Amino acid sequence: MTTPTEPVIEANGLGKTYRLYGKPLDRLLERMPWNKQPRHKAVHALADITFDVAHGECVGVVGTNGAGKSTLLKVLTGTTYPTSGNYVVRGRVTSLLELGAGFHQSFSGHENIFMNAAMMGFSRKETMKRYHEIVEFSELKEHIHAPIRTYSSGMVARLAFAVATSTDPDLLILDEILAVGDQSFQKKCFDRILSFKQRGKSMFFCSHSLYHVRQICERAIWLRKGRMQMIGDAVTVTNEYATYENNLLQGGDPSPYADLPTAKAPPELPCMVTADILDSATGQPRNQFAPGDSCAIRVHVRNPRREKIVVAVGAKRTDGTLCFAHTTQFTGEPIDFAEGHVTLHLDTLRLLSGEFGIAVWIFDESGTHIYQERPAPQNLIVQNRTKDLGLFLQDHRWTVQALQPGAAATQKS
């Protein structure tokens, strides 16, 4: 077991280099005693990676495809070995790099639970204590004695997640598996992951969802071409990475909401029925305004199970740039009714000319799991009658002061 004063992960100068051969014969020829030159191309998946993860800390890893995120996690879990540097992982570790890896296709779900738990170091007696919890969490009671080969990919993922997270690890390592199964099961997965954090456990995971990295992690690491581009608090790192990614794509949205998947909520889950743009003064539908006008965006929410939810409303330009996004998470007013309206009041519209699409997100109480994202039926149109340029109309004033002859020289002296 690790102690609170020791980091659960210490990595120093980690590097991983792969050899790529043009054809299989080159691998053999390179080993011949008479061979004088390399017949492979060295690919550096990781180079000089140094960091630590404190006890109870959650650290996220971001980066484009091929940046080295998965390779780093494979090194830390012992799936592959580094070619340079060293690392220490302390305490009991549970990893989810590929859901379903290690399951035997001919064995039943019941048999795979015991086999998978044994691979994690648990005795049959220890697994029996967790068995009913695993089956209940996976929601596979009716299929648990059927061979894994008859399971859908979603069923396999659910069983794998249930087995892996039924343990009580000191460190949880995850690789892009924060969305498992349908919306209802995804909520259960997020709740379990957050429960690890609330109990003071450590987590280390990579994700393309900058929003989830911000919400879950204290710190983040940005990998670029196998090297550590930046490490620091999650908000700063994800902002820098989003800016880089947007420049790479020649435009886009650096907002933490931009990378959220569009989701359609099942009937029993919270959802947006519709969203209307209104004139604040009259309460009547209206979608054309001028800078400085007041308007409101009313969201009709349906919440059959009356669970606490969070609503966010944002405005995007036609090129995808997010101009603003406001959330109810910190208003102090819980949204737990079965059906009703949640209204964002923009008392002074600061946008200048343009057409803006209105997007609505429905989250769980923690603001981490997204139930749904939908656009409003109408766009917000702003018509600027002034000669001001740009995206926003800032509160501003001018002062004009004439200097007396010689005043500038006097001030300079």
BELMOUR-V657317 format. One record per helix or strand. SS is the DSSP state (A for helix, B for strand). FROM is the first residue (numbers start at 0). TO is the last residue. Records with the same first field share a line. If there is no record, write none. Layout:
SS = FROM-TO + FROM-TO
//
This chain:
B = 8-20 + 39-52 + 57-61 + 83-88 + 92-95 + 107-107 + 146-146 + 170-174 + 201-205 + 218-223 + 226-232 + 270-278 + 284-284 + 287-288 + 294-301 + 308-316 + 321-326 + 334-334 + 338-345 + 350-350 + 353-363 + 369-374 + 379-381 + 391-391
A = 23-29 + 68-75 + 108-118 + 123-137 + 140-142 + 147-149 + 152-164 + 182-197 + 209-215 + 233-247 + 406-411
//
